[in-house]
Amino acid sequence: MATHNELGTLGEALATQYLLGEGYTILERNWTFQKAELDIIAQKDEDTIVFVEVKTRNSAFFGDPQSFVTPAKIKLLVKAANEYLIRNGLQQEARFDIVAVLKNNKEERIEHFENAFYHF
């Protein structure tokens, strides 16, 4: 496995542990639909399903991890989230969060951005 894949897998594991610690229930990890992958699908309260995009970097030199969620990526995530809700017959509200993980030998930082973007 390539180093960037290993870092991404580690970031998703760290994000999952963070969310569990914050009281979220993890419903799914790495759920795919067509070309989109929903990193984490979680729930904290009955009324809202939270779709979490995890962005992991080993350096903030080129920008914060969350800045790498592009409009094209958002469009794919929204499409996949809609399909997840339909397939599972869910009527809850959807929320899109980003968990940004910065992990290297000197630093480990996790930032959670709730309502990071809105569906269109």
C-alpha positions in Angstrom: 0.0 0.0 0.0 1.3 3.5 -0.9 2.3 5.8 1.9 -0.5 8.3 1.2 -3.0 5.4 1.4 -1.6 4.4 4.8 -1.8 8.0 6.0 -5.4 8.2 4.8 -6.4 5.0 6.5 -4.7 6.2 9.7 -6.5 9.5 9.5 -9.9 7.8 9.1 -9.1 5.6 12.1 -8.2 8.7 14.2 -11.3 10.5 13.0 -13.5 7.5 14.0 -12.0 7.4 17.5 -12.5 11.1 17.8 -16.1 10.9 16.8 -16.8 8.0 19.1 -15.2 10.0 21.9 -17.6 12.9 21.1 -20.6 10.6 21.5 -21.3 9.8 17.9 -22.4 6.3 16.7 -20.6 5.1 13.6 -23.1 3.7 11.2 -20.8 3.0 8.2 -17.3 3.5 7.1 -16.1 3.7 3.5 -19.6 3.4 2.0 -19.4 3.7 -1.8 -21.8 4.7 -4.5 -20.6 4.9 -8.1 -17.4 7.1 -8.0 -18.0 8.5 -4.5 -17.0 7.2 -1.1 -18.4 8.4 2.1 -15.6 8.1 4.6 -17.8 7.9 7.8 -21.5 8.0 8.3 -22.4 8.8 11.8 -25.2 9.8 14.1 -25.2 11.7 17.4 -28.9 12.5 17.7 -32.0 10.8 16.2 -32.8 13.7 13.8 -29.6 13.9 11.9 -27.4 11.6 9.8 -23.8 13.0 9.6 -21.7 12.4 6.5 -18.1 12.9 7.4 -15.3 13.6 4.9 -11.9 12.9 6.4 -8.9 14.8 5.0 -5.5 13.8 6.3 -2.2 15.4 5.6 1.2 15.1 7.1 1.9 18.8 6.7 -0.1 22.0 6.4 2.6 23.5 4.0 0.2 23.3 1.0 -2.8 24.3 3.0 -5.1 23.0 5.7 -6.5 19.5 5.0 -10.1 20.8 4.9 -9.3 23.1 2.0 -8.8 20.1 -0.3 -12.6 19.4 -0.4 -13.4 20.7 -3.9 -16.8 21.6 -5.3 -16.6 18.5 -7.5 -15.9 16.3 -4.4 -18.9 18.0 -2.7 -21.1 17.1 -5.6 -20.1 13.4 -5.4 -20.6 13.3 -1.7 -24.0 14.8 -1.9 -25.0 12.3 -4.6 -23.7 9.4 -2.5 -25.4 10.7 0.7 -28.7 11.0 -1.1 -28.4 7.4 -2.3 -27.6 6.2 1.2 -30.6 7.9 2.7 -32.9 6.5 -0.1 -31.5 2.9 0.1 -32.0 2.8 3.9 -35.4 4.5 3.9 -34.1 7.3 6.2 -36.0 10.5 6.7 -33.6 12.3 8.9 -31.8 15.5 8.1 -28.4 15.2 6.5 -25.4 17.2 7.6 -21.9 17.2 6.0 -18.9 17.6 8.3 -15.2 17.5 7.6 -12.7 16.0 10.1 -9.3 17.4 9.2 -6.3 15.3 10.5 -2.8 16.6 10.6 -0.5 13.8 11.5 3.3 13.5 11.4 6.2 12.6 13.8 5.9 15.9 15.7 2.2 16.7 15.6 -1.2 15.1 15.7 -4.1 17.5 15.3 -7.8 16.8 14.7 -10.3 19.5 13.8 -14.0 18.9 13.4 -15.9 21.2 11.1 -19.7 20.7 11.6 -21.9 21.8 8.7 -18.8 22.3 6.6 -20.8 22.6 3.5 -24.5 22.5 2.4 -26.1 20.2 -0.1 -27.5 21.8 -3.2 
